[in-house]
Amino acid sequence: MTMIGRRVAVVTGGARGIGAEACRALAEDGLTLAVADLDSSGSERVAAGLVGSGHAGFGVDVSDETSIIRLFDAVERRLGTVTVLVHCAGIQIVRDDGSRAAIADTTLHEWVTTMTVNATGSFLTSREYVRRLPAAVEHGRIVTVSSVAAQLGGIRSGASYAASKAAILGLTKSLARELAPAGVTVNCIAPGMIDTAMLRLSLDPKDDHVAAEAIPLRYIGAPSDVAAAVRFLVSPGARFVTGMTLDVNGGQRMQ
């Protein structure tokens, strides 16, 4: 591996699922991780279990502007300047039986809450990264997380979730164009069905074989599959890749 300067990465939603796996992958590649999550104790547990040293866990509410500012303040004081941001934090609201709400039955509260956490959270976190970006940055990276739901119109999720994840696609492209002169790449990952707590809100494990029939590779992905994509996009080897959406969905959507 080519040796480069110390890189500090903030990973939101880092206490579990895709975020936690992304933290593990980046730590293995030598980055110093700021594991950030609404569950601060979970962030600290993940940080403590990473390879290497200097990692730390932080609490953050990505829907709250002040909370994000405080996160970056704390990370800079403890770890140094942030050059990598991986935004995995997100929510999906489903009914008690795991079903998605039809548009006619979606409440304004459900819509606003989902949009605020997923879309506005991505904006606020990315904006704070940009505002603190040093004049000279080596291998600056932003990786956002959308969903196959944004590209296919839902399937297992409602309109609020699909719309919030679609907003992230547009935000990613705007960031990529704006930050290109600074040498910072910005890319998005759109996972399909990945075995996380969010998927289990709407899919009972006993029905996995049925769900897998809609996937050409015939199995549900793991968080590590998405983390591998994060690892590539953050790596120096991805320096000429920006404004892209990388599908990690087993072939559920092909373009």
N, C-alpha and C positions, 0 to 999 in steps of 0.2 A: 504493500500500500504506500502511495506517495505521502510523505509527511507534510502537513500543512499546519498553519497556526491553530491555536486553541479555538474551538468553536462552541459557543453557548447556544443551546436550543431550548425554546419554550414549546412544550407540547400541552395543549389544552385537552381536557377530557382524558387526561393521562392516568387516572386511577384504575381504569379497567378496560377491557375489550381492546378495540383497535388502538386506542391511545396508549395503553400500557405496553402493547406489543411494539408499537413504534418507538417508545422510549427504550425498550430493551435492544432493539435493532440499532438505534443510533448510538447508544452507549457502547455497544460492541464495536462500532466504527470509530470510537474515540472521542465522541462529542460529550460535552458536559451538559447534563439534562436538568432543566427546571420543569419538574412534573407538576402541572397545574390542573386543579379540578375543584368542583364545588365541594367534594368530599376531601377535605384537607388531610385527614388522617390516612385516607387511602392513597393520596399523593405521596405522603411521607413513607408509607410502606413500600410503594413501588420504587421510589428513589433509593431507599435503603437496600433494596435487592438488586440494584443494577451493578453490572461489572464496572470496574474502574473506581475513581474517587471524585469527590467534589460535587456530586449530584445533590439536589435538594427538592423537597416537596413544598408546594404552596397551595393555598386556597384561593379560588377565584370564582366569581359569578360573571360569566361572559355576557350576560344580558345587562350588566350594570357598568356604566362608563367609569365611575369612580373606582370600582373594584379592579378593573383592568389596569387603570393607571397605577394603582397601588401595587399590583402584581409586578409590573415592569420596574417600578421603583425598587421593590424588594429584590428582584432578580439582579438588577444592576448593582445594588449594594453588596449582595452576597456572592454573585458569580461573575459579574462583568457584563460587557455589552452583548446584547442579543443579536446574533447574525442569522439565526434559523428560527422560523416559526412554523409549527405544524398544528393546524387547528382542527381537532377531532371532536370537540365538544358539540353535543347536539341532543335533541329530544324528539320523540315521536309519541303522540297522544292517541291511544286506542280505547275502545270500549272495554268494559269489564270482561266481556267474553272473547276479547282479542280481535274483534272485527274493527275495520276502519269505518269512520263516519262518512256517510254520503254528504255531498256538498250541501244539500238542503238541510241536513241535520247538524252541520258543523256550527258550533257556537262562535261568536265573535271572540270570546275569551280563548278558545282553543286556537283560533287562527292567529290572534295577536301574540299569544304565548309562544307558539311554534315559530312564527316569523321572527320574533324578538331574539329567542335563544339561537336559532340556527342561522338566519340571515344577518340580523343586526349584530349578533355576537361575532360572526366572521368579519364583518365590517369594522367593528370597534377594535377588535384585537389586531387586525391587519393595519388599521390606521395608526394605532399606538406604535407598532413596529416601525412603520414608515416615518413617523414623527421623530423617532429616536435613532434613525439610521445614520451612522457616521458618514463623513464625507468620502472616506475610502473604506470599502468593505470587501473582504475576500470570501468568495463562495457564499454570498447572501442568498437565502432561499425562503420562500413561503410556499407551503403546501396546504391547500384547503381540501375539505372532504365534502363532496356532493353525494349523489346516489343514483343508481339506475332508475329509481322512481322519478327523478327529474326528467329523464330522457324518455321514459315509457308511459308517463302519466299515472304513476302510482303503483298499481298492482296490489301489493300488500299494505300500502299506506294510503292515507287520505290526501285530499287536495292541499291542505295546509302544509303538510310535510313535503309533498312534491314541489309545491311552489317555492317553499323556503330553500330547498336544495337547488332549484333552478336559478334562483337569485345568486347563489354562490358561483354558478358557472359564469354568469356575466361579470360579477365582481372580480373573479380570477383573471379574466381577459383584460379588464380595465387596469388592474394592478400590474399585470405583465407588461402592458404597453408603457405605463407610466414609469415603472422601475427599471426598464431595460437599459436606459442610459447610465444607470448606477451599477449595472452589471448584476443586478439581483433577478433571479428567475422566479416566476410564480406559476405554479401548476396545480391542477386539481385531480383528485382521485375520485372516481365514481364506483363505489363498491356495489355488487349485487347482493345476493343472499349470503351473509356472513354469520357464522354461529356466535352471536353476541347476545347479551341480555336484551337488547332492543329487538332483535329478531324473535326472541322467545316470548315477547309480549303478544305476538300474533301467530306463532307457529309452535304447536306441541311437538316435542321430539318424536312422538310416535307417527307423526305425519311427514317426517323428513323425506321418506322415500317418494311420496307423492309430489312434494315440492321440487325435489331434485329432477323429476321427469321433465320439467320445463327448462332445465339447464343442459346444454349440449354435453358438458363434461360429466353430467349425472351425479354431482355431489355438491353439497353446500360448502362454501369456503370457510377458512379459518382466519382469525384476526392476523395471524402471521403472514397470510397471503397478501393482505393489504400493507402490512408493515414492510414487506419486501419491496413494494412499489415506493413507499415513502423513502426507504433506504436509497433506492436508485435516484429519485428526484432530488434528494438532499446531497448526494455525492458530487464531488468535483467532476465526475464523468458525465454528468447531466448538464454541463455548462451551456450547451447549445439547444436546450429544450426549455421552452417557455410558452405560456399561454395555452398549454395543452390540457386536455382531459383524458386521463388514463383509466380505461375501463378495467375493473378487476371483478369479473362477474361470471367466469366459467363459460362465456359465450352466450349468455342470456340475451345480450344485445351486441350485435356486430355492426361495425361501420367501416 
